């Protein structure tokens, strides 16, 4: 992630055993003079699913894009504070953001396969990051990854077909396969089911439950039912602030703040 990789390894040895995989400290974000996030302090737990809930425009997407520095691409966006991955601040100078995004993958709201074959959608990341040494290793990784997302049996006989030839739900599972093929530590999901039908949504939710065994997952969802079903921890955002965060069961059944109770109860949003 950084040019001084020995420092990174030292950090990993001392910090990565913690239950906290990522941590934000006084994280704020601005678009020109408009502030979108206000001093967000949030822990993201290792091998757990953290759901981000809140009404549209409350800062959830801005926050999740801060976690792998996707906001670097947004003109006039400025971020202050710290985001730590295994103890290391990803906003320090000389961070290799390409390597960072290998460690923190992302799945977007709408399925967006590369304009390549099914095989190449999965193989592309491992190839550019030199995670395999030969074609046999790459073939094995593609097969293993497609099996992990439940796609292998559906596409094994047409790996050369375009990724865009798949159904919407299949395309989203392919995008998840693409994200995890580089062996990330964290997978970010920005409303991954919002464009899918109920059957495809159920399959993605099942997949999330399986992936938490290997990956730390952060998911944005507007569905309170989905957040309650799939997540271990929940953070409620409102007007750029985290109003409340904690165990999902507690947030949904015994929230501390009236605003959280009102949102979950559908009184606004």
Secondary structure, DSSP 8 states (H G I E B T S, - for coil): -BS-HHHHHHHHHHHTTSSEEEEEEEEEEEETTEEEEEEEEEEEETT-EEEEE--TTSSHHHHHHHTTTGGGGSTTEEEEEEEEETTEETTSTTB-HHHHHHHEEEE-SS----SSBHHHHHHHHHHHTT--SSHHHHHHHHHHHHHHTT-HHHHGGGTTSBGGGS-HHHHHHHHHHHHHTT--SEEEEESTTTTS-HHHHHHHHHHHHHHTTT-EEEEE-S-HHHHHHH-SEEEEEETTEEEEEEEHHHHHHS-SSHHHHHHHTTS--
